[in-house]
C-alpha cells in the first residue's frame, strides 16, 4: 500500500511529536513549576454551577476514557475470544459511549458558561485556560459528532475502527507505525484523532496537569495536633473531657 508523505506526517510524525511534547513538557512542568501544578480552583467565587458542571464533566470523562481504552488498546481478537459478539460490543461502545459523551458535553457547557458569566471567575481566566477550553471542546465535540453521525445515524454496526484506527494506535507504541491503516478512515474520525493529539501536546502547559495529581500519601500524613488556648494559658472554667490528655505547649518569645 502506497503511503504519501502527507499521510506519514499526519499519522507518524505528528503523533510522535505530540507524545514527546506531552512527556517532556509534563516532566519540565513538574520540575520547574510545582507551585503552578494546580487546578487554579475558583470554587470560592461560585459554587452552584460548579457543583453541577464539575461532576458531570469528570464522570463523563472517566466513562469516555474507559471506552477509548477498550476500543483502542484491546484488540478485537481478545473480545471475540472472550465471547463478546460484534452486536454486543457495538451496543455497549455506542450507547454507553454516547451517555458518557452527553454527560461530558453537558458538564463542559456548564463550566464554560459559568466561567464566561461569573465576573470573578472570568477575570481569573488565563490565556492558557482559554486555549485549554477551545482544545477540549474541539476534541470532545468532534468525537461526539463522529459517534452520532457515523456509529448511530448510519445504521448497522457503523464504522469498524477496530480494524484500522485501533491497530494504528497500538503500532505507535510498538515503535512500528503503520500509517497505511489510516487510509480511508472517515474524515470525522481523522479530525477527532488529530484534535486529540494536539490536545495532548498542550496538556502539560495548562491546568490539565492536575489529572496526574492524586492524594496517595494523604492517609499516611500525621494527625494535626490542636492545642487548647484555655489549657495553655491556665484560664477558663471548663473541665477537660476524659480521653486524650490536653497538650499544653510552652510559649516562647521570638
C-alpha positions in Angstrom: 0.0 0.0 0.0 1.5 3.3 -1.1 1.6 5.9 1.7 2.0 9.5 0.8 4.3 12.0 2.6 1.3 13.7 4.0 0.0 10.5 5.5 3.4 9.9 7.1 3.4 13.4 8.5 -0.1 13.1 9.9 0.0 9.6 11.3 3.6 9.2 12.2 5.4 12.5 12.7 2.6 14.4 14.4 1.7 11.6 16.9 5.3 11.1 18.0 5.9 14.9 18.2 2.8 15.4 20.3 3.7 12.4 22.5 7.2 13.8 23.0 5.9 17.3 23.9 3.4 15.6 26.3 6.1 13.6 28.2 8.9 16.2 28.2 6.5 19.1 28.9 5.0 17.2 31.9 8.4 16.4 33.4 9.5 20.0 32.8 6.3 21.4 34.4 6.7 19.2 37.5 10.4 20.1 37.8 10.2 23.8 37.4 6.6 24.8 38.2 5.5 22.7 41.2 3.7 25.6 42.7 1.8 26.1 39.5 0.8 22.5 39.3 -2.8 23.1 40.4 -6.4 23.3 39.2 -6.5 27.0 40.0 -9.8 26.3 41.7 -12.4 29.1 41.5 -14.8 27.5 44.0 -14.6 30.5 46.3 -16.1 32.7 43.5 -19.1 30.5 42.6 -20.3 27.1 43.8 -23.8 26.4 42.5 -22.9 25.8 38.8 -19.6 24.2 39.7 -21.3 21.6 41.8 -23.4 20.7 38.8 -20.9 21.0 36.0 -17.8 19.5 37.6 -19.3 16.1 38.5 -21.0 15.8 35.1 -17.7 16.7 33.3 -15.4 14.4 35.3 -17.7 11.3 35.5 -18.5 11.7 31.8 -14.7 12.0 31.1 -14.0 8.8 33.0 -16.6 6.9 31.0 -15.2 8.2 27.7 -11.6 7.4 28.7 -12.7 3.8 29.7 -14.5 3.4 26.3 -11.5 4.7 24.4 -9.1 2.4 26.3 -11.3 -0.7 25.4 -11.7 0.4 21.8 -8.1 1.4 21.1 -5.9 -0.7 23.4 -7.7 -4.1 23.4 -7.5 -6.0 20.1 -10.7 -7.2 18.5 -9.5 -10.8 18.7 -9.4 -10.5 22.5 -13.1 -9.5 22.8 -14.0 -12.2 20.3 -12.2 -14.9 22.3 -14.0 -13.6 25.4 -17.3 -14.3 23.8 -18.3 -10.7 23.2 -20.2 -10.6 19.9 -19.9 -7.7 17.5 -23.5 -6.7 18.2 -22.9 -6.6 22.0 -19.7 -4.7 21.6 -21.3 -2.1 19.2 -24.3 -1.6 21.6 -22.1 -1.1 24.7 -19.5 1.1 22.9 -22.0 3.2 21.1 -24.8 3.8 23.6 -22.7 3.8 26.8 -20.2 6.0 25.0 -23.0 8.3 23.9 -24.2 8.5 27.5 -20.7 9.4 28.7 -20.4 12.0 25.9 -23.7 13.6 26.8 -22.5 14.0 30.4 -19.2 15.2 29.3 -20.6 17.8 26.9 -23.2 19.0 29.4 -20.6 19.4 32.1 -18.3 21.3 29.7 -21.0 23.6 28.6 -22.0 24.4 32.2 -18.3 25.1 33.1 -17.7 27.3 30.1 -21.0 29.2 30.8 -20.0 29.6 34.5 -16.5 30.9 33.5 -17.9 33.3 31.0 -20.8 34.8 33.0 -19.4 34.9 36.5 -17.3 38.0 36.8 -14.6 36.9 39.3 -14.2 33.6 37.6 -13.8 35.2 34.2 -11.3 37.6 35.5 -9.3 34.7 36.9 -9.2 33.0 33.5 -5.8 33.0 31.8 -4.9 32.7 28.1 -3.9 29.1 28.7 -7.3 28.4 30.2 -9.0 29.8 27.1 -6.8 27.7 24.9 -7.5 24.6 27.0 -11.2 25.1 26.8 -11.1 25.6 23.0 -9.0 22.4 22.5 -11.1 20.4 24.9 -14.3 21.5 23.2 -13.0 20.8 19.8 -11.8 17.3 20.7 -14.9 16.4 22.6 -17.4 17.7 20.1 -15.6 16.1 17.1 -15.6 12.8 18.9 -19.3 13.1 19.7 -20.1 14.1 16.2 -18.2 11.1 14.8 -20.1 8.7 17.2 -23.5 10.1 16.5 -23.1 10.7 12.7 -21.3 7.5 11.8 -21.9 5.0 14.5 -25.6 5.7 15.2 -27.3 7.5 12.3 -25.5 5.4 9.6 -27.2 2.3 10.9 -25.8 -1.2 11.3 -22.5 -1.5 13.2 -21.2 1.8 11.8 -17.5 2.1 11.0 -15.3 -0.7 12.4 -12.5 1.4 13.8 -11.0 -1.6 15.5 -9.7 -2.8 12.1 -7.9 0.5 11.3 -7.6 3.2 14.0 -7.0 0.8 16.9 -4.2 -1.2 15.3 -2.6 2.0 14.1 -2.8 3.4 17.6 -1.1 0.3 19.0 1.5 0.3 16.3 2.8 3.7 17.5 3.6 2.3 21.0 5.2 -0.8 19.5 7.5 1.6 17.5 6.3 0.0 14.3 4.0 2.7 13.0 1.6 1.7 10.2 0.2 4.9 8.7 -1.4 3.0 5.9 -4.0 1.8 8.3 -5.4 5.3 8.4 -6.1 5.5 4.7 -9.8 5.6 4.1 -10.7 6.5 7.7 -13.8 8.7 7.7 -13.0 12.4 8.0 -14.9 12.8 11.3 -12.7 10.2 12.9 -9.5 11.6 11.4 -10.3 15.1 12.6 -11.1 13.7 16.1 -7.8 11.9 16.3 -5.8 14.9 15.1 -7.5 17.2 17.6 -7.0 14.7 20.4 -3.2 14.6 19.6 -3.0 18.4 19.7 -4.8 18.4 23.0 -2.2 16.2 24.5 0.5 18.5 23.1 -0.8 21.5 25.0 -1.8 19.4 28.1 1.4 20.0 30.2 1.1 23.7 29.8 -2.4 24.1 31.2 -4.3 23.2 34.4 -5.0 19.8 32.9 -1.8 18.5 34.6 -3.8 18.2 37.8 -5.1 14.9 36.3 -1.8 13.4 37.4 -2.1 14.5 40.9 -3.6 12.1 43.4 -3.6 12.3 47.2 -1.8 9.0 47.5 0.1 9.9 50.7 -2.9 11.6 52.4 -3.7 8.6 54.6 -0.1 8.5 55.8 0.0 12.1 56.9 0.3 12.6 60.7 -2.6 13.9 62.7 -2.8 17.6 63.3 -2.4 18.4 67.0 -4.8 21.2 68.2 -3.8 22.9 71.5 -6.5 24.3 73.7 -5.9 28.0 74.4 -7.6 27.7 77.8 -5.4 24.8 78.8 -2.3 26.5 77.6 -2.9 29.8 79.4 -4.4 28.3 82.5 -7.6 30.3 82.0 -11.2 29.2 81.5 -13.5 27.3 83.8 -14.3 24.3 81.5 -13.0 20.9 82.7 -11.2 18.9 80.0 -13.2 15.9 78.9 -11.9 12.4 79.6 -9.9 10.8 76.9 -6.9 12.4 75.2 -4.7 14.3 77.6 -4.6 18.0 76.7 -1.4 19.2 75.2 0.0 22.3 76.8 2.7 23.8 74.8 5.1 26.4 76.2 5.1 29.8 74.6 8.5 31.2 73.7 9.4 34.8 72.8 10.6 35.3 69.3 
